[in-house]
Amino acid sequence: MNLRELATCAAEGIDIKIAVLNNGCLGMVRQWQELFYRRRYSQSLLCSPDFVMLARSYGLDGALVRGNNGVRPALKKALSSRKTFIVDFRVDSGENVMPMVPAGETIDRMIGGMA
């Protein structure tokens, strides 16, 4: 997603729902640095915008979710909105995406997958 896509949604009155899983970093890069480079983190933290304020700057709607209790109300608001709606889900930056296949390996050598 980028700013121009939001501008198009606003200009054309497009009704879509956007879920941002916001971990404040380049998650897959951070994951590789953790798993394969002994946690030598470099250039993986992001300075992200406030996505709710960004949506509002285009006249769109949004909600910020920081915990499990906020999920249901945010989704209800999003689904009842008749215009583009961004839900900014703040998630822990240390969460990994599994399963994954390390570079150069075959699918049967995945990490965190089923045996």
BATI-461991 format. One record per residue: x, y, z of N, C-alpha, C in turn; residue in three letters. Coordinates in steps of 0.001 Angstrom, whole numbers, plus 500000, padded with zeros to 6 digits. Atoms other than C-alpha are relative to their C-alpha. Layout:
BEGIN
XYZXYZXYZALA/...
END
This chain:
BEGIN
500850498826500000500000500000500000500891501231500000MET/499286498730499954501195503497499307499002501154500006ASN/500865498822499887499853507024499575499101500199498788LEU/500794499761501215498676507207495977498800499063499936ARG/501137500916499988496488504146496430498902500514500924GLU/501000499403499105494781505831499390499333501198499341LEU/500565498849500704494336508962497310498969499535498966ALA/500940500545500981492664506873494591498729499520500690THR/501176500470499249490363505235497152499116501172500393CYS/500761498828499578489337508657498443499335500676498802ALA/500525499294501171488904510222495003498873499239499311ALA/500979500817500716486903507325493576498915499421500901GLU/501010500509499082484878506525496694500020498486500130GLY/499857501463499941486220502978496842499825499516501433ILE/500292500580498689484988500869499742500794498713500164ASP/499208501185499689487785498503500767500456500077501447ILE/499508500082498624489096497374504122501454499562499946LYS/498573500269500013492842497382504761500444499653501412ILE/499446500413498715494494495480507608501516500119499920ALA/498553499842499926498028496595508460500480499243501234VAL/499377500707498886499936494099510603501311500719500269LEU/498942499021499794502251496728511994500918499561501135ASN/499034500404498988505309495370513781501139501000500145ASN/499010498936499861507343498552513370501366499674499423GLY/498709500344500598510066496840511382499770499247498691CYS/500054500867501166510866494986508208500046498578500538LEU/500125501232499242509626491768509748500773498824499453GLY/499280501146500556511066489220507349501508500227500056MET/498568499690499891514445490990507324500452499759501436VAL/499660500201498590514462491058511136500021498518500341ARG/500065501431499743513467487383511194501246499291499478GLN/498785500601500551516355486416508920501206500371500854TRP/498883499575499164518741488469511059500004499229501320GLN/500100500766498756517468486662514156500422498550499805GLU/499806501435500162517540483133512781501333499606499364LEU/498821500412500767520573483157510488501230500874500221PHE/498873499080499823522757486095511523500214500362501466TYR/499763499875498557522925485657515335499494501316500585ARG/500681498800499488520543488560516007500807501283499803ARG/499299498756500349522824491114514424499037500829499151ARG/501033499214500669520002493480513599500608501252499385TYR/499511498816500688520732496174511061498959500463498992SER/500881499355500978518435498528509179498646499330499853GLN/501300500653500120515288496581509972498895500711500770SER/501032499222499318513488499044512257499462501071499064LEU/500646499015500876511006501356510520499471501182500793LEU/500707498835499475509696504807511177498684500048499230CYS/501281500107500692506075504116510264499110501193500308SER/500949498925499727503384506752509898498882499500500918PRO/501234500337499279500269506838512029498968499730498904ASP/500868500372501124498079504931509565498569500498500171PHE/501349499482499772494832506058511201499947501482499622VAL/499955498579500375495817509724510877500187500171498493MET/499799499961501449496987509043507327498673499785499274LEU/501319500250500602493579507589506439499117501230500153ALA/500848498821499746491829510556508044500428501198499174ARG/499532498872500813494013512995506106499424499948498586SER/500649500166501297492360511598502964498480499974500123TYR/501442500056499793488883511756504495499481498581500137GLY/500370501398499834488883508002505072499926499683501488LEU/500140500398498608488361506048508286501098499029500393ASP/499009500949499522490660504014510478499852499742501482GLY/500008500358498583491155502336513834501348499396500356ALA/498761500545499475494187501454515931499662498890500987LEU/500229501128499097494265498062517670501333499632500650VAL/498780500324499262496847497449520392499910498702500790ARG/500156501242499241495463494298522012498794499223499532GLY/501091500885500425493039491427521631498623500604500224ASN/501316499431499699490169493373523216499531500997498951ASN/500386499012500996490239495939520429499678499451498630GLY/500173500576501339489981493528517516498544500037499545VAL/501410500093500398486235492918517455499369501383499757ARG/500586498680500262485187496604517860500570500660498737PRO/499402499394501201487648497705515166499460499365498735ALA/500541500672501179486425495075512726498543500362499762LEU/501402499577500150482792496009513400499931501392499374LYS/499965498651500578483613499665512686500397499952498533LYS/499523500087501381485495498736509529498917499465499077ALA/501010500627500852482743496512508178498734500840499854LEU/501184499146500107480044499085508888500291501292499223SER/499630498803500753481971501866507133499711499790498522SER/500303500093501436480997502630503543501115500594499152ARG/498855499520500764484422503888502555501242499246500450LYS/498756500674499654488007502722502684500280500174501484THR/499765500018498561488927501798506245501293499239500266PHE/498735500638499628492390501025507625499936499585501458ILE/499840500455498624492822498891510726501489499758500212VAL/498573500088499680496328499333512152500157499094501215ASP/499797500974498930497001496174514171501460500064500444PHE/498637499961499479500071496751516348500342498630500562ARG/499574501326499565501865493451516810501440500060500474VAL/498655500053499439505042492496518651501033499851498884ASP/498973500045501047508150493108516533500789498700500020SER/499261501250499897509610489796517756499269498781499463GLY/500743501134500554506907487626516192500623499565498672GLU/499473500540501250508158485362513425498874499404499162ASN/500948500598500932506324484082510367500489498586499701VAL/499620501395500209506392480312510220498855499273499306MET/498683500543500315506816478035508435500715500846498964PRO/499205499319501022509630479370506300501050499040499472MET/498976500818500628512097477810503907501270500847499916VAL/498753499245500096515699478989504378500518500039498562PRO/499439499842501343517540480212501293500805498773499604ALA/499247501125500529518883477400499157499514498634500448GLY/500509501282499506516872474707500952498767499585499207GLU/501189500524500649514074472523499680498820500096500953THR/501224499834499215510487472638500886499941499028501176ILE/500021500958498889511043469557503058500988500372501113ASP/499063499525498975513705471517505028499490501291500669ARG/500572498771499428511317474239506206500185500030501511MET/499901499772498551511633475703509689498605500303500520ILE/501281499726499373508595475635511946498810499392499302GLY/501089500652500712506574473483509605499681498658500612GLY/500373501323499523504989470126510068501038498991499540MET/498999501031500330507297467127510106499435498974499053ALA/
END
